[in-house]
Each structure stands twice: as structure tokens, then as C-alpha cells.
């Protein structure tokens, strides 16, 4: 076994010791999925980390940028409770580098073990290597909001298809927050998605099982797009709720849960822009059976000289 160390690495206390074991593919997929909530340019290093939490036999990975929280659960991976906060980028690179040169099938099935030492440092074991990882204080990880109550449940495949069509019409101009979101409107039996960049407008309706009369929130488009890419279960649940910090919206699908703040902007009343369908019918006069077949008084067959009686021809033509 080869052991590598880094003398410049600093460790911080991270709560109860953690130890879990799973295959490399499951951990790599979980790290990729949880990046939905990861800060791209973290103001502090801690926001570039992922919290590993062993609870009830499952391993939970959590990342946040203070506006969005992504949580991924790996079932039956952590036999004992514990917590540790590690650097997300470093862990992802190690999972790729330590199996470099191996066949994909063998690399994906390779067992990986992560545990914390007595001083709180997280250690990763994979492919005969033992690598310490950058560890942050788990106690400093932000307090996470509770998952809002579910208000609508829809079919994941249908939502993904319709969501992609709506997301195409959204914009990226942060100076106009309204264009960077997708309006999620929930009415009895229906979930409606709408997006616009001020030049295009896309609207889609999805059948849903709802628990509220009518609610509407503006879901951040980048978060919705990323969440739908990583959603794999059959059903998707939308939640809306409030706590001391304000309003939150959530999207949960299988082992993935994404909680984010809705965009505070007024979405246009697009219903007025669409024509009513079917269009209203104009009132029409109904002729009596006798008048309906009566010929006009000046009618006569073609090539009939003026003054010629046309009574027989009229009866034959209009009978």
C-alpha cells in the first residue's frame, strides 16, 4: 500500500468521527450531483466544501452557496454516525486520479473508504492509496433550512421534457432578475412552467398531484436546469415554505433534494398575450327550411335570354 502525505495541509475539528465505505462510481456521482448547490467562486473556502454526514446508516452529502442547498443521499454507506467537511474539488480530482489507467468498469467498482483520524483530518482510501484531504470545521457549516412541504408532484420525464422547452426561452441578464427565472404556477391538478427573455415566451403545462389551491414562485433557471439534469427517479416533488430567513422553494427527486430562494420579481401576466382557444364563435342567423332553398328573385340559368321564363329551371336547380 502506498501512502501519500502533504505537510502543508491543515486540519480542523469536524465533530463526531466519520467512516463510510462505498464504490467509487457511487461517490463520484454523488459529488457531481451535489455540485448543483456548490459556490462557483466561494467567498470563503468553506463554501467550496461538501459536508459528509452519516446518519441512520445512510451517507448524506450537502453543498451550499448560501442561496441554494443541494443534498444527495447514498443509501447504506455509513454504518455509524459522524460528520466531516471536505474540499469538493480536491475529493473529485482524487477519485479520478487514483484510478487513472484502469478500465472504466473496474474503476467504477473499486471500493473507496473515507474516514476521519483522531485530529479530525479526512482520509480517502482507494486503489491501494491512502490520501489525506483538506478538511474544514464542520461546526462552521451554515445552518440549513428545512425542506418545504410538498405542494405538487409530477412525472419526472414529462417535467424534464417540458422544462427544457421553457428553459430555452429564459435569459441571463442579471440586471433584470425576472428573465433569469422560470415561473412555477401550481393550480389544482396542473403545474405550469413559464419563461421569457423579453423577446420570447414559452409556457408548458404538466399534470400534477397538488395539495394547494394556487401558488406561484419564480424558480431560478440555472438551478432548475441543473436539478433536472441530475434527477433520475420517476416522480418530482415541488415544495414551497417559509422560515425565519424568508421563502424557500424545493425540488426533490429520489435521493436528490434542492432547496433555493425564489427570485423576487414580478413575472408578466402572459395569459393576456395568448388568444383564447377555441376562439369565441360569432352569432349566426338561422334560415328557415323554406327560405334556405329559395333562389334569389333575379336568378336565371346561364345563357338564358332575358324575358324567358325560368320557373322550371329554378325548380330543377334548387330542388
GITA-V49382 format. One record per pair of residues at least 4 apart in sequence whose C-alpha atoms are under 7 Angstrom apart, sorted by the first residue. I is the first residue (numbers start at 1). J is the second residue. Records with the same first field share a line. If there is no record, write none. Layout:
BEGIN
I->J  J
END
This chain:
BEGIN
1->128  129
2->128  129  130
3->129  130  131
4->130  131
5->131  132
9->134
10->134
11->120  121  134  135  136
12->120  121  135  136  137
13->119  120  137
14->83  84  85  120  136  137  138  139
15->83  84  138
16->82  83
17->82  83  116
18->54  81  82  83  84  115  116
19->78  114  115  116
20->77  78  79  113  114  115
21->77  78  112  113  114
22->26  27  77  111  112  113
23->27  108  109  110  111  112
24->28  95  108  109  110  111  112
25->29  108  109
26->30
27->31
28->32  92  95
29->33
30->34  72
31->35  92
33->230
34->61  62  63  70  71  72
35->63
36->70  223  226  227
37->63  64  65  68  69  70
38->48  63  64  65
39->47  48  64  65
42->47  48
46->136
47->64  65
48->87  88
49->63  85  86  87  88
50->61  62  63  85  86  87  88
51->61  62  63  84  85  86
52->59  60  61  62  83  84  85
53->59  60  61  82  83  84
54->58  59  60  78  80  81  82  83
55->59  81
57->76  77  78  79  80
58->73  74  75  76  77  78
59->73  74  75  77  78
60->71  72  73  74
61->71  72  73
62->70  71  72
63->69  70  71
64->68  69  70
67->260  261
68->259  260  261
69->258  259  260
70->257  258  259
71->256  257  258
72->255  256  257
73->255  256
83->138
84->138
85->135  136  137  138
86->133  134  135  136
87->91  134  135
88->92
89->93
90->94
91->95
92->96
93->97
94->98
96->100
98->126  127
99->107  127
102->106  107
103->107
104->108
105->109
106->110
110->127
111->126
112->125  126
113->124  125  126
114->122  123  124  125
115->122  123  124
116->120  121  122  123
117->121  122
121->132  133  135
122->132  133  135
123->130  131  132  133
124->130  131  132
125->129  130  131
126->130
147->250  259
148->239  240  241  248  249  250
149->239  240  241
150->237  238  239  240
151->210  211  212  238  239  240
152->208  209  210  211  237  238  239
153->208  209  210  235  236  237  238
154->159  207  208  209  235  236  237
155->159  234  235  236
156->160  233  234  235  236
157->161
158->162
159->163  206
160->164  228
161->165
162->166  204
163->167
164->168
166->193  194  195  202  203  204
167->195  221
169->195  196  197  200  201  202
170->179  180  181  195  196  197
171->179  180  196  197
172->179  180
173->179  180
174->180
177->263  265
178->265  266  267
179->196  197
180->220  221
181->195  218  219  220  221  263
182->193  194  195  218  219  220  221
183->193  194  195  216  217  218  219
184->191  192  193  194  216  217  218  219
185->191  192  193  215  216  217
186->190  191  192  214  215  216
187->191  213  214  215
188->210  212  213  214
189->207  208  209  210
190->205  206  207  208
191->205  206  207  208
192->204  205  206
193->203  204  205
194->202  203  204
195->201  202  203
196->200  201  202
217->262
218->262  263
219->224  262  263
220->224  262  263
221->225
222->226
223->227
224->228
225->229
226->230
227->231
231->253  256
232->253  254
233->253  254
235->253
236->251  252  253
237->251  252  253
238->250  251  252
239->249  250  251
240->248  249  250
241->247  248  249
242->246  247  248
243->247
247->261
248->259  260  261  262
249->259  260  261  262
250->258  259  260
251->257  258  259
252->256  257  258
253->257
287->291  292
288->292
289->293
290->294
293->318
295->299  318
300->304  310
301->313
304->308
310->314
311->315
312->316
313->317
314->318
315->319
END
